[in-house]
Amino acid sequence: EVIRWWPTVLQLALLAPMALLLKSVRATWRGKWTALFVFALSGWVGQDYFSPQGFTYLLYLLFVALLLAWFRAPRVLWADRRPGEAEVLPSGRGARGVL
């Protein structure tokens, strides 16, 4: 009974780490949803049968999604610069002449 439903369960389980992975990508919301839709449609027959490979692929996607979510750049909401970044000083007349 489990073997019959395993491809569907695995395909649905793969959507969660893929959505987390797409959350850390710079793209519009339409691009992210399109990528998730294409990922869901590209699960061909025989790819996710009841085997260690299917479960390992789930663990791999989860690992990559967690790495990208953990090590992404901090979001700057209202500031012009990131924390710890030096302030940009206005250029003088001599510096503008060089440029």
Summary of the structure (lengths in Angstrom):
residues: 99
radius of gyration: 21.9
end to end distance: 71.9
largest distance: 78.0
contacts: 196
relative contact order: 0.14
helix: 61%
strand: 0%
